[in-house]
Amino acid sequence: QVQLVESGGGSVQAGGSLRLSCAVSGDARSRDCLGWFRQAPGKEREGVATIYTDYANEYYAGSVAGRFTISQDKAKNTVYLQMNILKPEDTAMYYCAARRVTYSGRSSCSERNAVLFADWGQGTQVTVSS
């Protein structure tokens, strides 16, 4: 099992930036696909970005490509989401999630489907004002 703890959320004006962090503890090596999801009130949970940790392959939703960057610090067992040029529609609760895909299934890390992820953090709120 792993535990995921997000931090870094807050309120920012449109055009601003935030960096979210997700600290992974427990059996971190058992999870090689980490992702960021978000959920706004009344909407379904949306996959924002994922990373296959063994090779740092990154995958993004079209709505954030070019503005958001997912990265990792293996030494710290931490995954980050750098969010730039934030828009009011980025307002949501952001969650970190983890799953195991293995090397042979690494391409499936691009599937940002929440039901595939077994482990979740408690979330951190991001609010973008216009």
C-alpha positions in Angstrom: 0.0 0.0 0.0 1.0 3.6 -0.5 -0.1 6.8 1.1 -0.4 10.0 -0.9 -0.4 13.5 0.5 -1.0 16.5 -1.7 -0.1 20.1 -0.9 0.4 23.4 -2.7 -3.1 24.4 -3.5 -4.5 27.9 -3.0 -6.1 30.8 -4.6 -4.6 32.7 -7.6 -5.7 35.1 -10.3 -6.1 34.0 -13.9 -2.7 33.9 -15.6 -0.9 33.0 -12.4 0.9 29.8 -11.4 0.8 27.2 -8.7 2.9 24.1 -8.0 1.2 21.1 -6.4 3.2 18.4 -4.6 2.3 14.8 -3.9 4.4 13.0 -1.3 4.3 9.2 -1.7 5.0 7.0 1.3 4.7 3.3 2.0 5.6 0.8 -0.8 6.2 3.6 -3.3 8.1 1.2 -5.6 5.0 -0.8 -6.1 3.3 2.1 -7.9 4.9 3.1 -11.3 2.2 5.3 -12.7 1.3 8.4 -10.8 -1.3 10.9 -11.9 -3.1 14.2 -11.1 -6.8 14.4 -11.3 -9.3 17.2 -10.6 -12.9 17.5 -9.8 -15.0 20.6 -9.9 -18.4 20.8 -8.1 -21.1 18.9 -10.1 -18.5 17.5 -12.6 -16.9 14.1 -13.0 -13.3 13.5 -11.9 -11.0 14.4 -14.8 -7.5 13.1 -15.4 -5.1 16.0 -15.9 -1.7 14.4 -16.2 0.1 11.1 -15.6 3.7 10.0 -15.4 5.3 6.6 -15.8 7.9 6.9 -13.1 10.5 4.4 -14.4 11.1 6.4 -17.6 9.4 9.7 -16.8 7.0 9.4 -19.7 4.4 12.2 -19.3 0.9 12.3 -20.6 -1.5 15.2 -20.5 -5.2 16.1 -21.1 -5.7 18.4 -24.0 -7.1 21.1 -21.8 -3.8 21.5 -19.9 -1.2 20.5 -22.4 1.4 23.3 -22.8 0.3 24.9 -19.5 0.8 22.1 -16.9 3.9 20.0 -16.4 4.1 16.8 -14.3 7.4 15.8 -12.9 9.0 13.7 -10.2 11.8 13.7 -7.6 12.5 10.1 -7.1 14.9 10.8 -4.2 12.0 12.5 -2.3 9.3 10.1 -3.6 7.4 13.2 -4.7 5.4 14.1 -7.8 4.7 17.6 -8.8 2.2 19.4 -11.0 3.4 22.8 -12.2 0.5 24.8 -13.4 1.0 27.9 -15.4 -1.3 30.3 -17.2 -4.1 29.2 -14.9 -7.7 29.8 -16.0 -10.9 30.1 -14.0 -12.0 26.7 -15.5 -9.0 25.1 -13.8 -10.7 25.7 -10.4 -11.2 22.3 -8.8 -10.1 19.9 -6.1 -6.9 18.3 -7.3 -6.0 14.8 -6.3 -2.9 12.7 -6.6 -3.4 9.0 -7.5 -1.2 6.0 -8.1 -1.4 2.6 -9.8 0.9 -0.2 -11.0 1.2 -0.8 -14.7 4.6 -2.6 -15.0 7.1 -2.1 -17.9 5.0 -4.2 -20.3 1.9 -2.0 -19.5 3.7 1.3 -19.4 1.7 2.7 -22.3 -1.5 2.3 -20.3 -0.2 5.0 -17.9 -1.5 7.4 -20.5 -5.1 6.3 -19.7 -6.3 9.0 -17.3 -9.3 7.0 -16.2 -9.9 7.4 -12.4 -11.3 3.9 -12.0 -7.9 2.4 -12.9 -6.2 4.1 -10.0 -6.2 2.3 -6.6 -4.6 4.8 -4.4 -5.7 8.4 -3.8 -4.7 11.4 -1.7 -7.1 13.6 0.2 -7.0 16.4 -2.4 -5.9 20.1 -2.4 -8.1 22.9 -3.5 -7.1 25.2 -6.4 -9.2 28.3 -7.0 -8.5 30.6 -10.0 -10.3 34.0 -10.1 -10.9 36.0 -13.2 
